[in-house]
Amino acid sequence: MTVAGVFFCVANVIAFLAFMLDKLFAKWERRRVPEYVLLLLGLCGGATGGYIAMRLFRHKTRKPLFFILMPLMMVAEIGLYFWM
């Protein structure tokens, strides 16, 4: 596996876990993960993990910023990976 592959795998796992924790914190009425952090994780290579977590946990699916940007970032991330 290449360095880029490892980077994208780690970034996607971190983004997935951040979305999962935010959903759990919302249920538990605890302090949440800020939206800008979730979007930044997607922008930094974790869009696929974030998008999978959005769909799996039904979290942030009604917010236009997320249901528009995350798939776009995911396509860009996949394209960047194959370009590298």
N, C-alpha and C positions, 0 to 999 in steps of 0.2 A: 504494500500500500504506500502511496506517495505521501509526502508531507502535507500536500493540499487535501488529500483524502482524510488523513488523520485530523487535520484542522476542522474540516467541515463536519466530520462525525462528532467531534467533541463539542463544537458550537451548537449542533443540532440537539445533542443530548442535554446540554445546559439550557437551551431555550425551551425544550420540552418540559424539563423539570420546573423551570420558572413559571410556565403557564399552568402546570399542574398545581404547584404550590399556591399560585394566585387564586385558583378556583377553590382549593381547600380553605385558604384564609377567608375567602368570601363566605363560604358556608359557615365557618366558625366565627364569623364577625370579628376577625382580627385585622391587624394592619396589613394592607395589601401591597403587592409589588406594583410600583408606579407604571402607568401605561407607557411612558417614554422608555423605561427600561426594557419592557417587552418588545417594543418596536426596535430599539437599538440592538437587542439580541438578534432579531430577525435580520436587521441590516448588516450585522457583523458575521453573517454566515449561518445563522440558525433559523432561517425562514421555514425550511421544510419541517423541522422538528416543532416549531411553533404552530405551523398550520395543521400538522397532524394532531397536536394537542388541542387546538381550537375545535377541531371536528370531533375528536374522541370525547372530550370533556364538555362539549357544547358551551364553550367559554369564549366570550368576546365576539360571538358570531353575529350580533346585531349592530355592532359598532362599525360604521362605514370605514373608519380609518384602518380597522383590522381586516374586514372581509374584502377590502379592495387592495390594500397595500401588501398584506402577507402573501397572497398568491402571486402578485407581481414580483415581489422580492424572491419568492421561491423559484420562479422561472428564471430570473436573473442569476440566482445562485447556482442552479443546475447548469445553465449556459456557461457561467464562469468556470465551474468545475471542469466541464468537458473542454473548454478552451485552454485551460491550464494543462 
